[in-house]
Amino acid sequence: MSQVSELVVIAQLRAKPGQGPELLSLLSDLAAEVLRTEPGTLRYAFLVEPDTDPLRVTVIEGYASRAAADAHNTGVLTNYLPRLLELLDVAPVTVELQPAEMKVSTDDEAAVARLSV
């Protein structure tokens, strides 16, 4: 079995009606603390579906390793989780992804760069 060296998590959040601005404020505070204290967190991006109420947010998280993802899940996130869950209309939906084991051959360096997440 190969060891996972990179991990991506995609989470879908839906705020309670009218709670979108407060959710984004909380996520802004969380993101700043995560990026400051978790060196194994390589990407922590928040994307919104415009003009939605309840606001829908997709979170893309990238971790250097399984250990880094575990550290995130037991780290500063735990301080924000109670309030985060209060602001959500439904429980977050998450998907965990890792790089596919496949060989890609091309002479175009730009094409190869687009393959990475």
HUSUL-V969943 format. One record per residue. RES is the residue in one letter. BURIAL is + if it has 9 or more other C-alpha atoms within 8 Angstrom, else -. D_LAST is the distance of its C-alpha to the last C-alpha in whole Angstrom. Layout:
# HUSUL-V969943
{{RES;BURIAL;D_LAST} {RES;BURIAL;D_LAST}}
This chain:
# HUSUL-V969943
{{M;-;22} {S;-;19} {Q;-;18} {V;-;15} {S;-;13} {E;+;10} {L;+;10} {V;+;8} {V;+;11} {I;+;12} {A;+;15} {Q;+;18} {L;+;21} {R;+;24} {A;+;26} {K;+;30} {P;+;32} {G;-;32} {Q;+;30} {G;+;27} {P;-;28} {E;-;29} {L;+;26} {L;-;24} {S;-;26} {L;+;26} {L;-;22} {S;-;22} {D;-;24} {L;+;22} {A;+;19} {A;-;21} {E;+;23} {V;+;19} {L;+;18} {R;-;21} {T;-;22} {E;+;19} {P;-;18} {G;+;15} {T;+;14} {L;+;11} {R;-;10} {Y;+;12} {A;-;12} {F;-;15} {L;-;15} {V;-;19} {E;-;20} {P;-;23} {D;-;27} {T;-;26} {D;+;29} {P;+;28} {L;+;25} {R;+;22} {V;+;19} {T;+;15} {V;+;14} {I;+;10} {E;+;10} {G;+;8} {Y;+;11} {A;+;12} {S;+;14} {R;+;16} {A;-;19} {A;+;17} {A;+;16} {D;-;20} {A;+;21} {H;+;19} {N;+;21} {T;-;24} {G;-;24} {V;+;24} {L;+;23} {T;+;26} {N;-;28} {Y;+;26} {L;-;26} {P;-;30} {R;-;30} {L;+;26} {L;-;28} {E;-;31} {L;+;29} {L;+;27} {D;-;29} {V;-;27} {A;-;26} {P;+;22} {V;-;20} {T;-;17} {V;-;15} {E;-;13} {L;-;11} {Q;-;10} {P;-;9} {A;-;11} {E;-;14} {M;-;15} {K;-;16} {V;-;15} {S;-;17} {T;-;18} {D;-;20} {D;-;17} {E;-;15} {A;-;14} {A;-;13} {V;+;11} {A;-;9} {R;-;8} {L;-;7} {S;-;4} {V;-;0}}
